[in-house]
Amino acid sequence: MKRRLWLLASVLLAGMSVVVGTSAETLQFKEGQDYITVNPAVKVPGVKAPYVIEYLWLGCPHCQAMNPIVEKYEQANPKVTFVRRPAIGRDRWVFDAHVFYALEQSGNSKLVYKIMAFYHDFAASERRLPDRVDLKSFLVEHHIDADKFYRAMDSDATLDKLSLAFKDQDSLGIKGVPAFLVGGKYIVNLTSITHAKDPEAYFAALLDYLLTQAGKN
């Protein structure tokens, strides 16, 4: 399963080389080309710098393809907090945002990669995305109480978090996912990453650079 996602990532991110280095010291990142500055900055209550906010959709093939690269960076940089928020769009995305926050409220945020892989495999085999009933197998596999999970999906706490996520998403003008907001100040331009010789190293170097910049300003 993970190998398939890596292959998908390779197809998604492959491109002609436009850089020769793979570290923040050797690369020259430019505003408007590699990232855009957000003003005012987006703060996350209770989260201290350094942090990265990722907007995603559980059923997004591009998000799923990026996961191995993001996960590797996350593991290599344990001091960087990744705050994930579901993007709000069409009705299907709203349903999946409820799923996302129910997972969070049940204390299972670390399963985000696994549930996205579940979505990926389910869509590949069933030619559709999972519904409320289909989620049961995932919940059982990971020892999550299904009744409590479904109640969390419809809770006021979930609605409050959805409202906050949508407010920030709308103010930032985010129209597609995945989207990475570094330090609450800089939105990564993923197009620049697709043209890199080594997308994984480029992504890591860009995040390092922007986190450093966010710490200065």
C-alpha positions in Angstrom: 0.0 0.0 0.0 2.7 2.5 1.0 4.7 1.5 -2.1 1.7 2.4 -4.3 1.5 5.8 -2.7 5.2 6.4 -3.2 4.8 5.5 -6.9 1.9 7.9 -7.1 4.0 10.6 -5.4 6.8 10.0 -8.0 4.4 10.5 -10.9 2.8 13.6 -9.3 6.0 15.3 -8.3 8.4 14.3 -11.1 9.5 17.0 -13.5 12.5 18.7 -15.1 15.3 19.9 -12.9 15.4 23.6 -12.1 17.6 23.4 -9.1 21.1 22.0 -8.4 21.1 22.0 -4.6 19.0 20.2 -2.0 19.5 22.3 1.2 18.2 25.7 2.4 21.7 27.0 2.3 22.3 26.2 -1.4 18.8 27.0 -2.7 17.6 30.5 -3.5 13.9 30.7 -2.6 11.9 33.6 -3.9 8.7 35.1 -2.7 6.0 34.9 -5.3 7.7 32.0 -6.9 8.3 29.4 -4.1 5.9 30.9 -1.6 3.6 33.8 -0.8 3.5 35.8 2.4 0.3 35.9 4.5 -0.7 39.1 6.4 -1.9 38.9 9.1 -0.4 35.7 10.2 -2.6 32.8 11.1 -2.1 31.7 14.7 -3.0 28.3 16.2 -4.3 28.5 19.8 -2.2 26.4 22.1 0.5 25.7 19.6 3.9 27.3 19.8 6.4 27.8 17.0 7.7 26.2 14.9 4.6 24.8 13.2 3.1 24.1 9.8 -0.6 24.1 9.0 -1.6 21.6 6.3 -5.0 21.9 4.6 -6.1 18.6 3.2 -9.0 16.4 2.1 -9.0 12.8 3.2 -10.0 11.6 -0.3 -7.6 13.8 -2.2 -5.1 11.8 -4.4 -2.6 14.6 -4.4 -2.7 14.8 -0.6 -2.3 11.0 -0.4 0.6 11.2 -2.7 2.3 13.9 -0.6 1.9 12.0 2.6 5.1 9.9 2.5 7.1 13.1 1.8 5.4 15.0 4.6 5.6 12.1 7.0 9.3 11.7 6.4 9.9 15.4 7.1 7.7 15.2 10.2 9.7 12.3 11.6 13.0 14.0 10.9 11.9 17.2 12.6 10.0 16.3 15.8 10.2 19.8 17.1 8.0 21.1 14.3 4.3 20.7 15.0 2.1 19.8 12.1 -1.5 21.1 12.5 -3.8 19.5 10.0 -7.1 21.1 9.0 -9.6 19.6 6.6 -10.4 21.9 3.6 -14.1 22.8 3.3 -15.6 22.7 -0.1 -18.3 20.6 -1.7 -20.7 18.5 0.4 -18.4 15.4 0.1 -15.5 17.4 1.6 -17.8 18.6 4.5 -18.6 15.0 5.4 -15.0 14.1 5.3 -14.1 17.1 7.5 -16.6 15.7 10.1 -14.7 12.4 9.8 -11.4 14.2 10.3 -12.4 16.0 13.5 -14.1 12.9 14.9 -10.8 11.1 14.5 -9.1 14.0 16.3 -11.6 14.1 19.1 -11.3 10.4 19.7 -7.6 10.9 20.4 -6.5 9.3 17.1 -5.0 12.1 15.2 -1.9 10.1 14.5 -4.1 7.8 12.3 -4.6 10.5 9.7 -2.1 8.8 7.3 -3.8 5.4 7.8 -7.3 6.7 7.2 -6.2 8.5 4.1 -4.6 5.2 2.9 -7.9 3.5 3.7 -9.8 6.1 1.6 -7.2 5.5 -1.2 -7.6 1.7 -1.2 -11.4 1.8 -0.8 -11.8 4.2 -3.7 -9.5 2.0 -5.9 -11.5 -1.2 -5.1 -15.0 0.2 -4.9 -14.8 3.1 -7.4 -16.4 5.4 -4.8 -15.5 7.0 -1.5 -16.5 5.4 1.8 -19.7 6.5 3.5 -20.6 6.4 7.2 -21.2 2.6 7.2 -18.0 1.9 5.3 -15.9 3.6 7.9 -16.9 0.9 10.4 -14.3 -1.6 9.2 -11.5 1.1 9.7 -12.8 1.9 13.2 -13.0 -1.7 14.2 -9.5 -2.4 12.9 -8.1 0.4 15.0 -10.2 -0.3 18.1 -12.2 2.9 17.9 -15.7 2.9 19.4 -17.9 3.4 16.4 -20.9 4.9 18.3 -18.7 7.4 20.0 -17.0 8.2 16.8 -20.3 8.9 14.9 -21.5 11.1 17.8 -18.2 13.0 17.6 -18.8 13.6 13.9 -22.0 15.4 14.7 -20.9 17.2 17.9 -20.9 20.9 18.5 -17.2 20.7 19.0 -16.7 19.4 15.5 -19.0 22.2 14.1 -16.9 24.8 16.0 -13.7 23.5 14.5 -15.2 23.3 11.1 -16.2 26.9 11.4 -12.7 28.0 12.4 -11.0 26.0 9.6 -13.3 27.4 7.0 -12.8 31.0 8.3 -9.0 30.7 8.0 -9.2 28.8 4.7 -11.5 31.5 3.2 -9.4 34.4 4.4 -6.3 32.7 2.9 -8.0 32.1 -0.4 -7.1 28.5 -0.4 -8.9 26.8 -3.3 -6.9 23.5 -3.7 -5.2 20.9 -1.5 -2.8 20.0 -0.2 -1.8 23.5 1.0 0.9 24.2 3.5 1.0 27.3 5.6 4.4 27.6 7.3 4.6 29.3 10.6 1.2 30.8 9.9 3.0 33.3 7.6 4.0 31.6 4.3 2.0 29.5 1.8 4.1 27.0 -0.1 3.8 27.1 -3.9 3.6 23.4 -4.7 4.2 24.1 -8.4 7.8 25.0 -7.7 8.2 21.6 -6.0 6.9 19.7 -9.0 9.7 21.1 -11.1 12.5 20.2 -8.7 15.0 17.5 -9.5 14.5 16.0 -6.0 11.0 17.1 -4.8 11.4 15.5 -1.4 14.7 17.4 -0.6 13.3 20.6 -2.1 10.2 20.4 0.0 12.2 19.8 3.1 14.6 22.7 2.3 11.8 25.1 1.6 10.1 24.3 4.9 13.3 24.7 6.8 13.9 28.1 5.1 10.4 29.3 5.8 10.4 28.1 9.4 13.6 30.1 9.9 12.1 33.2 8.3 8.9 32.8 10.4 11.1 32.7 13.5 12.8 35.9 12.6 9.7 38.0 11.8 
